[in-house]
Amino acid sequence: MSSLALAVLLLLVLVTLLLAGGIGYIAHRHPALTAPITAAGMAVALVIACVSLLGAR
C-alpha cells in the first residue's frame, strides 16, 4: 500500500471519528433529538455507505 493511500485512509478514519463525535455531542446536548450512541452509530454507517459506493465505482 502506498503512503498516499495510507494517508487517505488515516484522514478518512479521523473525519469519521470527528463526525461521529460531533453528532454524538449534539445529541447529548439535546436529548430530545435521539440517543447519542444511536446518532453517532448512524453517522459512522453513513460514512461507510458513502465510501463503499465510491469504492465500487
C-alpha positions as CSV (number, residue, x, y, z in Angstrom):
1,M,0.0,0.0,0.0
2,S,1.5,3.3,-1.0
3,S,2.0,6.1,1.5
4,L,-0.7,8.2,-0.3
5,A,-3.3,5.5,0.2
6,L,-2.3,5.2,3.9
7,A,-2.6,9.0,4.4
8,V,-6.1,9.0,2.7
9,L,-7.2,6.1,4.9
10,L,-6.0,7.8,8.0
11,L,-7.7,11.0,7.0
12,L,-10.9,9.1,6.4
13,V,-10.8,7.5,9.8
14,L,-10.1,10.8,11.5
15,V,-13.0,12.5,9.7
16,T,-15.4,9.7,10.5
17,L,-14.4,9.8,14.2
18,L,-14.9,13.6,14.2
19,L,-18.3,13.4,12.5
20,A,-19.5,10.7,14.9
21,G,-18.2,12.6,17.9
22,G,-19.8,15.8,16.8
23,I,-23.2,14.2,16.1
24,G,-22.9,12.3,19.4
25,Y,-22.2,15.6,21.2
26,I,-25.1,17.4,19.6
27,A,-27.4,14.5,20.5
28,H,-26.0,14.6,24.1
29,R,-26.7,18.3,24.4
30,H,-30.2,18.0,23.0
31,P,-31.5,14.7,24.4
32,A,-35.0,15.2,22.8
33,L,-33.5,14.5,19.4
34,T,-32.2,11.0,19.9
35,A,-29.8,8.8,21.9
36,P,-26.2,9.9,21.4
37,I,-24.9,6.4,20.7
38,T,-27.5,5.8,18.1
39,A,-26.8,9.1,16.3
40,A,-23.0,8.5,16.3
41,G,-23.5,5.0,15.0
42,M,-25.7,6.2,12.2
43,A,-23.1,8.8,11.3
44,V,-20.4,6.1,11.0
45,A,-22.8,3.9,9.0
46,L,-23.5,6.8,6.6
47,V,-19.8,7.4,6.0
48,I,-19.1,3.7,5.4
49,A,-22.0,3.5,3.0
50,C,-20.8,6.5,1.0
51,V,-17.2,5.2,0.9
52,S,-18.3,1.8,-0.2
53,L,-20.4,3.3,-3.0
54,L,-17.4,5.4,-4.1
55,G,-15.1,2.4,-3.9
56,A,-17.4,0.3,-6.0
57,R,-17.1,2.7,-8.9
